[in-house]
């Protein structure tokens, strides 16, 4: 029964995270800022869960997992590259590796 409740929590919060990621994907400008923000916030949550020792499966695996996305960022970077925006593609890739890592480290340091 405990496994079923955990699965339900992961599914519900994962759906919420995915929904927020979908909404964030509409924030675009020179770069796809919304996905960058989603990945950074999700990484901060992962760092917070790890540094506090409060490994909430539903929050980390569900919400943060649903909120973050490697595939969308990769597809957006590829789209920028193939449409001749090579500098933007490289900036997007660099920021999507750097800012989420800094988000995680910030959580670890602050908490």
The first five atom37 places (N, CA, C, CB, O) and aatype in JSON, in Angstrom:
{
  "aatype": [20, 20, 20, 20, 20, 20, 20, 20, 20, 20, 20, 20, 20, 20, 20, 20, 20, 20, 20, 20, 20, 20, 20, 20, 20, 20, 20, 20, 20, 20, 20, 20, 20, 20, 20, 20, 20, 20, 20, 20, 20, 20, 20, 20, 20, 20, 20, 20, 20, 20, 20, 20, 20, 20, 20, 20, 20, 20, 20, 20, 20, 20, 20, 20, 20, 20, 20, 20, 20, 20, 20, 20, 20, 20, 20, 20, 20, 20, 20, 20, 20, 20, 20, 20, 20, 20, 20, 20, 20, 20, 20, 20, 20, 20, 20, 20, 20, 20, 20, 20, 20, 20, 20, 20, 20, 20, 20, 20, 20, 20, 20],
  "atom_mask": [
    [1, 1, 1, 1, 1],
    [1, 1, 1, 1, 1],
    [1, 1, 1, 1, 1],
    [1, 1, 1, 1, 1],
    [1, 1, 1, 1, 1],
    [1, 1, 1, 1, 1],
    [1, 1, 1, 1, 1],
    [1, 1, 1, 1, 1],
    [1, 1, 1, 1, 1],
    [1, 1, 1, 1, 1],
    [1, 1, 1, 1, 1],
    [1, 1, 1, 1, 1],
    [1, 1, 1, 1, 1],
    [1, 1, 1, 1, 1],
    [1, 1, 1, 1, 1],
    [1, 1, 1, 1, 1],
    [1, 1, 1, 1, 1],
    [1, 1, 1, 1, 1],
    [1, 1, 1, 1, 1],
    [1, 1, 1, 1, 1],
    [1, 1, 1, 1, 1],
    [1, 1, 1, 1, 1],
    [1, 1, 1, 1, 1],
    [1, 1, 1, 1, 1],
    [1, 1, 1, 1, 1],
    [1, 1, 1, 1, 1],
    [1, 1, 1, 1, 1],
    [1, 1, 1, 1, 1],
    [1, 1, 1, 1, 1],
    [1, 1, 1, 1, 1],
    [1, 1, 1, 1, 1],
    [1, 1, 1, 1, 1],
    [1, 1, 1, 1, 1],
    [1, 1, 1, 1, 1],
    [1, 1, 1, 1, 1],
    [1, 1, 1, 1, 1],
    [1, 1, 1, 1, 1],
    [1, 1, 1, 1, 1],
    [1, 1, 1, 1, 1],
    [1, 1, 1, 1, 1],
    [1, 1, 1, 1, 1],
    [1, 1, 1, 1, 1],
    [1, 1, 1, 1, 1],
    [1, 1, 1, 1, 1],
    [1, 1, 1, 1, 1],
    [1, 1, 1, 1, 1],
    [1, 1, 1, 1, 1],
    [1, 1, 1, 1, 1],
    [1, 1, 1, 1, 1],
    [1, 1, 1, 1, 1],
    [1, 1, 1, 1, 1],
    [1, 1, 1, 1, 1],
    [1, 1, 1, 1, 1],
    [1, 1, 1, 1, 1],
    [1, 1, 1, 1, 1],
    [1, 1, 1, 1, 1],
    [1, 1, 1, 1, 1],
    [1, 1, 1, 1, 1],
    [1, 1, 1, 1, 1],
    [1, 1, 1, 1, 1],
    [1, 1, 1, 1, 1],
    [1, 1, 1, 1, 1],
    [1, 1, 1, 1, 1],
    [1, 1, 1, 1, 1],
    [1, 1, 1, 1, 1],
    [1, 1, 1, 1, 1],
    [1, 1, 1, 1, 1],
    [1, 1, 1, 1, 1],
    [1, 1, 1, 1, 1],
    [1, 1, 1, 1, 1],
    [1, 1, 1, 1, 1],
    [1, 1, 1, 1, 1],
    [1, 1, 1, 1, 1],
    [1, 1, 1, 1, 1],
    [1, 1, 1, 1, 1],
    [1, 1, 1, 1, 1],
    [1, 1, 1, 1, 1],
    [1, 1, 1, 1, 1],
    [1, 1, 1, 1, 1],
    [1, 1, 1, 1, 1],
    [1, 1, 1, 1, 1],
    [1, 1, 1, 1, 1],
    [1, 1, 1, 1, 1],
    [1, 1, 1, 1, 1],
    [1, 1, 1, 1, 1],
    [1, 1, 1, 1, 1],
    [1, 1, 1, 1, 1],
    [1, 1, 1, 1, 1],
    [1, 1, 1, 1, 1],
    [1, 1, 1, 1, 1],
    [1, 1, 1, 1, 1],
    [1, 1, 1, 1, 1],
    [1, 1, 1, 1, 1],
    [1, 1, 1, 1, 1],
    [1, 1, 1, 1, 1],
    [1, 1, 1, 1, 1],
    [1, 1, 1, 1, 1],
    [1, 1, 1, 1, 1],
    [1, 1, 1, 1, 1],
    [1, 1, 1, 1, 1],
    [1, 1, 1, 1, 1],
    [1, 1, 1, 1, 1],
    [1, 1, 1, 1, 1],
    [1, 1, 1, 1, 1],
    [1, 1, 1, 1, 1],
    [1, 1, 1, 1, 1],
    [1, 1, 1, 1, 1],
    [1, 1, 1, 1, 1],
    [1, 1, 1, 1, 1],
    [1, 1, 1, 1, 1],
    [1, 1, 1, 1, 1]
  ],
  "atom_positions": [
    [[0.82, -1.19, 0.0], [0.0, 0.0, 0.0], [0.87, 1.26, 0.0], [-0.94, 0.0, 1.2], [0.53, 2.26, -0.63]],
    [[2.0, 1.2, 0.72], [2.89, 2.36, 0.77], [3.46, 2.67, -0.61], [4.02, 2.11, 1.77], [3.58, 3.84, -0.99]],
    [[3.81, 1.63, -1.36], [4.33, 1.82, -2.71], [3.28, 2.46, -3.61], [4.79, 0.48, -3.31], [3.6, 3.34, -4.41]],
    [[2.05, 2.04, -3.48], [0.97, 2.6, -4.28], [0.75, 4.08, -3.97], [-0.33, 1.82, -4.05], [0.53, 4.88, -4.88]],
    [[0.81, 4.44, -2.69], [0.66, 5.84, -2.31], [1.83, 6.69, -2.82], [0.54, 5.97, -0.78], [1.65, 7.83, -3.26]],
    [[3.04, 6.12, -2.76], [4.2, 6.83, -3.29], [4.07, 7.04, -4.79], [5.5, 6.06, -2.99], [4.35, 8.12, -5.31]],
    [[3.62, 6.01, -5.49], [3.43, 6.11, -6.93], [2.38, 7.16, -7.26], [3.02, 4.76, -7.51], [2.55, 7.93, -8.21]],
    [[1.33, 7.2, -6.5], [0.28, 8.19, -6.72], [0.82, 9.61, -6.5], [-0.92, 7.92, -5.77], [0.53, 10.52, -7.27]],
    [[1.61, 9.8, -5.43], [2.21, 11.11, -5.16], [3.14, 11.54, -6.27], [2.96, 11.08, -3.85], [3.12, 12.7, -6.68]],
    [[3.96, 10.62, -6.75], [4.88, 10.93, -7.85], [4.1, 11.29, -9.1], [5.83, 9.75, -8.13], [4.44, 12.24, -9.8]],
    [[3.05, 10.54, -9.38], [2.25, 10.79, -10.59], [1.55, 12.15, -10.53], [1.21, 9.68, -10.79], [1.54, 12.9, -11.51]],
    [[0.96, 12.47, -9.39], [0.23, 13.73, -9.26], [1.18, 14.92, -9.33], [-0.57, 13.77, -7.94], [0.94, 15.86, -10.09]],
    [[2.26, 14.88, -8.56], [3.2, 15.99, -8.57], [4.0, 16.05, -9.88], [4.16, 15.89, -7.39], [4.38, 17.13, -10.33]],
    [[4.24, 14.89, -10.48], [4.9, 14.87, -11.79], [4.03, 15.54, -12.84], [5.22, 13.44, -12.22], [4.52, 16.27, -13.71]],
    [[2.73, 15.3, -12.76], [1.8, 15.96, -13.67], [1.78, 17.46, -13.46], [0.4, 15.4, -13.5], [1.74, 18.23, -14.42]],
    [[1.81, 17.88, -12.2], [1.84, 19.32, -11.89], [3.13, 19.95, -12.43], [1.73, 19.56, -10.36], [3.09, 21.03, -13.03]],
    [[4.26, 19.28, -12.22], [5.53, 19.8, -12.73], [5.54, 19.87, -14.25], [6.68, 18.92, -12.24], [6.02, 20.84, -14.82]],
    [[5.01, 18.85, -14.89], [4.94, 18.85, -16.35], [4.03, 19.96, -16.87], [4.44, 17.49, -16.86], [4.33, 20.59, -17.88]],
    [[2.94, 20.19, -16.17], [2.03, 21.27, -16.56], [2.7, 22.62, -16.46], [0.78, 21.26, -15.69], [2.56, 23.46, -17.35]],
    [[3.44, 22.84, -15.37], [4.17, 24.1, -15.23], [5.26, 24.25, -16.28], [4.78, 24.2, -13.84], [5.5, 25.34, -16.8]],
    [[5.92, 23.14, -16.59], [6.95, 23.18, -17.64], [6.32, 23.55, -18.98], [7.68, 21.82, -17.74], [6.9, 24.33, -19.74]],
    [[5.15, 23.01, -19.27], [4.45, 23.34, -20.51], [4.15, 24.83, -20.56], [3.15, 22.52, -20.63], [4.37, 25.48, -21.59]],
    [[3.64, 25.38, -19.47], [3.35, 26.82, -19.43], [4.63, 27.64, -19.57], [2.63, 27.2, -18.12], [4.65, 28.65, -20.27]],
    [[5.7, 27.19, -18.92], [6.97, 27.91, -18.99], [7.54, 27.91, -20.41], [7.98, 27.28, -18.04], [8.25, 28.83, -20.8]],
    [[7.22, 26.88, -21.18], [7.77, 26.77, -22.53], [7.3, 27.91, -23.44], [7.39, 25.44, -23.14], [7.9, 28.14, -24.49]],
    [[6.25, 28.6, -23.06], [5.76, 29.71, -23.88], [6.59, 30.99, -23.69], [4.31, 30.0, -23.54], [6.5, 31.92, -24.49]],
    [[7.42, 31.03, -22.62], [8.26, 32.2, -22.38], [9.53, 32.05, -23.24], [8.61, 32.35, -20.86], [10.47, 31.35, -22.87]],
    [[9.51, 32.72, -24.36], [10.64, 32.67, -25.27], [10.97, 34.09, -25.72], [10.35, 31.76, -26.48], [10.1, 34.95, -25.83]],
    [[12.19, 34.28, -25.97], [12.67, 35.56, -26.49], [13.87, 35.23, -27.35], [13.04, 36.58, -25.34], [13.77, 34.43, -28.28]],
    [[14.99, 35.85, -27.05], [16.21, 35.53, -27.77], [16.59, 34.06, -27.55], [17.36, 36.46, -27.34], [17.19, 33.43, -28.42]],
    [[16.22, 33.54, -26.38], [16.44, 32.13, -26.03], [15.15, 31.59, -25.43], [17.64, 31.96, -25.03], [14.28, 32.37, -25.04]],
    [[15.01, 30.27, -25.35], [13.84, 29.68, -24.7], [13.97, 29.78, -23.17], [13.68, 28.19, -25.13], [14.33, 28.81, -22.5]],
    [[13.69, 30.96, -22.64], [13.92, 31.26, -21.23], [13.1, 30.38, -20.29], [13.6, 32.7, -20.96], [13.59, 30.02, -19.22]],
    [[11.89, 30.05, -20.66], [11.02, 29.28, -19.77], [11.57, 27.92, -19.42], [9.67, 29.12, -20.39], [11.52, 27.51, -18.26]],
    [[12.11, 27.21, -20.4], [12.68, 25.88, -20.14], [13.95, 26.02, -19.32], [12.97, 25.13, -21.46], [14.22, 25.19, -18.45]],
    [[14.73, 27.05, -19.59], [15.93, 27.3, -18.78], [15.54, 27.53, -17.32], [16.72, 28.53, -19.33], [16.17, 27.0, -16.41]],
    [[14.5, 28.32, -17.09], [14.02, 28.57, -15.73], [13.51, 27.28, -15.09], [12.92, 29.64, -15.73], [13.81, 27.0, -13.93]],
    [[12.74, 26.5, -15.83], [12.2, 25.25, -15.3], [13.33, 24.3, -14.89], [11.3, 24.58, -16.33], [13.27, 23.7, -13.82]],
    [[14.34, 24.16, -15.72], [15.46, 23.28, -15.4], [16.24, 23.78, -14.18], [16.4, 23.16, -16.6], [16.7, 22.99, -13.36]],
    [[16.38, 25.09, -14.07], [17.11, 25.67, -12.95], [16.35, 25.5, -11.64], [17.39, 27.15, -13.21], [16.94, 25.13, -10.62]],
    [[15.05, 25.76, -11.65], [14.23, 25.6, -10.45], [14.19, 24.13, -10.02], [12.79, 26.13, -10.69], [14.3, 23.83, -8.83]],
    [[14.04, 23.23, -10.97], [14.01, 21.8, -10.64], [15.33, 21.35, -10.02], [13.71, 20.98, -11.89], [15.34, 20.55, -9.08]],
    [[16.44, 21.86, -10.53], [17.75, 21.52, -9.97], [17.92, 22.1, -8.57], [18.88, 22.02, -10.88], [18.51, 21.46, -7.7]],
    [[17.4, 23.31, -8.36], [17.43, 23.89, -7.02], [16.64, 23.0, -6.05], [16.84, 25.34, -7.03], [17.1, 22.74, -4.93]],
    [[15.47, 22.53, -6.46], [14.67, 21.64, -5.61], [15.41, 20.34, -5.31], [13.33, 21.33, -6.28], [15.35, 19.83, -4.2]],
    [[16.11, 19.82, -6.3], [16.9, 18.6, -6.08], [18.0, 18.85, -5.07], [17.51, 18.1, -7.41], [18.25, 18.02, -4.19]],
    [[18.67, 20.0, -5.19], [19.7, 20.34, -4.22], [19.13, 20.54, -2.83], [20.43, 21.6, -4.64], [19.74, 20.14, -1.84]],
    [[17.96, 21.15, -2.76], [17.31, 21.36, -1.46], [16.93, 20.03, -0.82], [16.06, 22.25, -1.62], [17.12, 19.84, 0.38]],
    [[16.4, 19.13, -1.61], [16.01, 17.82, -1.08], [17.23, 17.05, -0.58], [15.27, 16.99, -2.15], [17.19, 16.42, 0.48]],
    [[18.31, 17.13, -1.34], [19.51, 16.41, -0.94], [20.22, 17.02, 0.24], [20.45, 16.33, -2.09], [20.7, 16.3, 1.12]],
    [[20.29, 18.34, 0.29], [21.05, 18.99, 1.36], [20.32, 18.99, 2.68], [21.37, 20.4, 0.97], [20.96, 19.04, 3.73]],
    [[19.0, 18.95, 2.67], [18.26, 18.93, 3.92], [18.06, 17.51, 4.44], [16.91, 19.61, 3.74], [17.62, 17.31, 5.57]],
    [[18.39, 16.53, 3.6], [18.19, 15.14, 4.01], [16.73, 14.75, 3.97], [18.75, 14.92, 5.39], [16.36, 13.66, 4.41]],
    [[15.9, 15.63, 3.46], [14.46, 15.37, 3.39], [14.14, 14.94, 1.97], [13.63, 16.64, 3.8], [13.57, 15.7, 1.19]],
    [[14.5, 13.71, 1.66], [14.32, 13.19, 0.31], [12.86, 12.79, 0.13], [15.25, 11.98, 0.05], [12.47, 11.65, 0.35]],
    [[12.09, 13.76, -0.28], [10.68, 13.51, -0.56], [10.57, 12.99, -1.98], [9.82, 14.79, -0.35], [10.75, 13.75, -2.94]],
    [[10.27, 11.72, -2.12], [10.21, 11.09, -3.43], [9.24, 11.8, -4.35], [9.82, 9.64, -3.29], [9.55, 12.04, -5.52]],
    [[8.07, 12.13, -3.85], [7.06, 12.76, -4.7], [7.52, 14.13, -5.18], [5.74, 12.88, -3.94], [7.24, 14.51, -6.32]],
    [[8.21, 14.87, -4.33], [8.67, 16.21, -4.72], [9.85, 16.11, -5.67], [9.06, 17.05, -3.48], [9.87, 16.77, -6.72]],
    [[10.83, 15.31, -5.33], [12.04, 15.25, -6.14], [11.8, 14.51, -7.46], [13.16, 14.57, -5.38], [12.04, 15.06, -8.53]],
    [[11.32, 13.28, -7.37], [11.12, 12.49, -8.58], [9.9, 12.97, -9.35], [10.98, 11.0, -8.23], [9.92, 13.06, -10.57]],
    [[8.83, 13.28, -8.62], [7.6, 13.7, -9.27], [7.67, 15.12, -9.78], [6.46, 13.57, -8.33], [7.77, 15.35, -10.99]],
    [[7.62, 16.09, -8.87], [7.51, 17.49, -9.28], [8.76, 17.96, -10.02], [7.28, 18.37, -8.06], [8.65, 18.46, -11.14]],
    [[9.94, 17.81, -9.42], [11.16, 18.28, -10.06], [11.43, 17.5, -11.35], [12.36, 18.14, -9.1], [11.9, 18.07, -12.34]],
    [[11.14, 16.21, -11.34], [11.32, 15.4, -12.55], [10.39, 15.83, -13.66], [11.1, 13.94, -12.25], [10.78, 15.87, -14.83]],
    [[9.16, 16.16, -13.31], [8.21, 16.63, -14.32], [8.54, 18.03, -14.8], [6.8, 16.6, -13.76], [8.31, 18.36, -15.97]],
    [[9.06, 18.85, -13.9], [9.38, 20.24, -14.25], [10.6, 20.34, -15.15], [9.6, 21.05, -12.99], [10.63, 21.16, -16.06]],
    [[11.6, 19.51, -14.9], [12.84, 19.61, -15.67], [12.73, 18.78, -16.95], [14.04, 19.13, -14.83], [11.95, 17.83, -17.04]],
    [[13.52, 19.16, -17.93], [13.49, 18.44, -19.19], [14.81, 18.61, -19.93], [12.32, 18.91, -20.06], [15.21, 19.73, -20.26]],
    [[15.46, 17.52, -20.18], [16.66, 17.56, -21.0], [16.28, 17.52, -22.48], [17.6, 16.38, -20.64], [16.9, 18.2, -23.3]],
    [[15.28, 16.73, -22.81], [14.91, 16.54, -24.21], [14.41, 17.84, -24.85], [13.86, 15.46, -24.34], [14.74, 18.12, -26.0]],
    [[13.61, 18.63, -24.13], [13.1, 19.87, -24.71], [14.23, 20.86, -24.93], [12.02, 20.48, -23.82], [14.31, 21.5, -25.97]],
    [[15.1, 20.98, -23.94], [16.24, 21.9, -24.1], [17.12, 21.45, -25.27], [17.07, 21.97, -22.78], [17.6, 22.28, -26.04]],
    [[17.35, 20.15, -25.4], [18.17, 19.65, -26.51], [17.5, 19.93, -27.85], [18.42, 18.13, -26.35], [18.15, 20.35, -28.81]],
    [[16.19, 19.7, -27.92], [15.46, 19.95, -29.17], [15.46, 21.44, -29.52], [14.02, 19.44, -29.05], [15.61, 21.81, -30.68]],
    [[15.3, 22.29, -28.51], [15.31, 23.73, -28.75], [16.68, 24.19, -29.23], [14.9, 24.5, -27.48], [16.79, 25.02, -30.13]],
    [[17.72, 23.66, -28.63], [19.08, 24.01, -29.05], [19.34, 23.54, -30.47], [20.13, 23.4, -28.08], [19.93, 24.27, -31.27]],
    [[18.9, 22.34, -30.79], [19.05, 21.81, -32.14], [18.29, 22.66, -33.15], [18.57, 20.35, -32.2], [18.78, 22.93, -34.24]],
    [[17.09, 23.06, -32.79], [16.26, 23.91, -33.66], [16.96, 25.25, -33.92], [14.86, 24.14, -33.03], [17.0, 25.72, -35.05]],
    [[17.49, 25.85, -32.87], [18.23, 27.1, -33.05], [19.41, 26.9, -33.99], [18.72, 27.65, -31.69], [19.65, 27.7, -34.89]],
    [[20.16, 25.82, -33.78], [21.35, 25.52, -34.58], [20.99, 25.33, -36.05], [22.06, 24.28, -34.04], [21.62, 25.91, -36.94]],
    [[19.97, 24.51, -36.31], [19.63, 24.19, -37.7], [18.96, 25.37, -38.42], [18.7, 22.99, -37.74], [18.92, 25.4, -39.65]],
    [[18.45, 26.33, -37.66], [17.87, 27.52, -38.27], [18.86, 28.67, -38.37], [16.65, 27.96, -37.49], [18.48, 29.82, -38.58]],
    [[20.14, 28.34, -38.22], [21.18, 29.33, -38.45], [21.51, 30.21, -37.26], [20.8, 30.18, -39.57], [22.25, 31.18, -37.41]],
    [[20.97, 29.9, -36.09], [21.24, 30.69, -34.89], [22.25, 29.94, -34.01], [19.91, 30.98, -34.09], [21.97, 29.57, -32.87]],
    [[23.42, 29.74, -34.57], [24.43, 28.92, -33.89], [24.88, 29.51, -32.56], [25.62, 28.74, -34.79], [25.04, 28.77, -31.58]],
    [[25.08, 30.81, -32.49], [25.49, 31.44, -31.23], [24.41, 31.28, -30.17], [25.8, 32.94, -31.45], [24.71, 31.01, -29.01]],
    [[23.14, 31.45, -30.56], [22.04, 31.26, -29.61], [21.96, 29.8, -29.16], [20.71, 31.69, -30.24], [21.69, 29.53, -27.99]],
    [[22.19, 28.88, -30.07], [22.15, 27.45, -29.71], [23.24, 27.13, -28.69], [22.33, 26.57, -30.97], [22.99, 26.42, -27.72]],
    [[24.43, 27.65, -28.92], [25.53, 27.42, -27.99], [25.27, 28.09, -26.64], [26.85, 27.92, -28.58], [25.57, 27.53, -25.59]],
    [[24.71, 29.3, -26.68], [24.37, 30.0, -25.43], [23.31, 29.22, -24.66], [23.87, 31.43, -25.72], [23.4, 29.07, -23.45]],
    [[22.29, 28.72, -25.37], [21.23, 27.96, -24.72], [21.79, 26.7, -24.07], [20.14, 27.59, -25.73], [21.45, 26.37, -22.93]],
    [[22.65, 25.99, -24.79], [23.24, 24.77, -24.25], [24.13, 25.09, -23.04], [24.06, 24.04, -25.33], [24.06, 24.4, -22.02]],
    [[24.93, 26.1, -23.16], [25.82, 26.48, -22.05], [25.02, 26.88, -20.82], [26.74, 27.64, -22.47], [25.32, 26.45, -19.7]],
    [[24.0, 27.71, -21.02], [23.18, 28.15, -19.88], [22.4, 27.0, -19.25], [22.21, 29.23, -20.33], [22.21, 26.98, -18.03]],
    [[21.93, 26.03, -20.07], [21.17, 24.92, -19.54], [22.03, 23.9, -18.8], [20.43, 24.23, -20.65], [21.51, 23.06, -18.07]],
    [[23.33, 23.97, -18.98], [24.22, 23.16, -18.15], [24.68, 23.93, -16.92], [25.42, 22.68, -18.97], [24.83, 23.36, -15.84]],
    [[24.91, 25.23, -17.09], [25.49, 26.04, -16.03], [24.48, 26.47, -14.97], [26.13, 27.25, -16.62], [24.7, 26.24, -13.78]],
    [[23.37, 27.07, -15.38], [22.42, 27.62, -14.4], [21.75, 26.54, -13.54], [21.35, 28.41, -15.11], [21.63, 26.75, -12.33]],
    [[21.32, 25.41, -14.09], [20.79, 24.37, -13.2], [21.84, 23.86, -12.2], [20.27, 23.21, -14.03], [21.52, 23.57, -11.04]],
    [[23.09, 23.74, -12.64], [24.14, 23.31, -11.71], [24.32, 24.35, -10.61], [25.48, 23.09, -12.45], [24.48, 24.0, -9.44]],
    [[24.29, 25.61, -10.98], [24.39, 26.67, -9.96], [23.16, 26.69, -9.06], [24.55, 28.04, -10.64], [23.27, 26.98, -7.86]],
    [[22.0, 26.38, -9.61], [20.79, 26.29, -8.79], [20.91, 25.2, -7.74], [19.57, 26.03, -9.68], [20.55, 25.41, -6.58]],
    [[21.41, 24.05, -8.15], [21.62, 22.95, -7.2], [22.63, 23.35, -6.13], [22.09, 21.69, -7.93], [22.39, 23.14, -4.94]],
    [[23.74, 23.91, -6.55], [24.79, 24.32, -5.58], [24.28, 25.41, -4.64], [26.03, 24.82, -6.33], [24.63, 25.41, -3.46]],
    [[23.48, 26.32, -5.15], [22.91, 27.38, -4.31], [22.06, 26.77, -3.21], [22.07, 28.36, -5.15], [22.15, 27.18, -2.06]],
    [[21.23, 25.81, -3.56], [20.4, 25.15, -2.55], [21.25, 24.45, -1.5], [19.46, 24.15, -3.21], [20.97, 24.52, -0.31]],
    [[22.28, 23.77, -1.97], [23.17, 23.05, -1.04], [23.85, 24.03, -0.09], [24.22, 22.24, -1.82], [23.97, 23.76, 1.11]],
    [[24.31, 25.16, -0.6], [25.01, 26.15, 0.22], [24.05, 26.84, 1.19], [25.69, 27.19, -0.67], [24.36, 27.01, 2.37]],
    [[22.88, 27.22, 0.69], [21.93, 27.96, 1.53], [21.22, 27.1, 2.57], [20.9, 28.62, 0.66], [20.87, 27.57, 3.65]],
    [[21.0, 25.85, 2.22], [20.24, 25.0, 3.13], [21.15, 24.02, 3.8], [19.13, 24.27, 2.39], [20.7, 23.21, 4.61]]
  ]
}
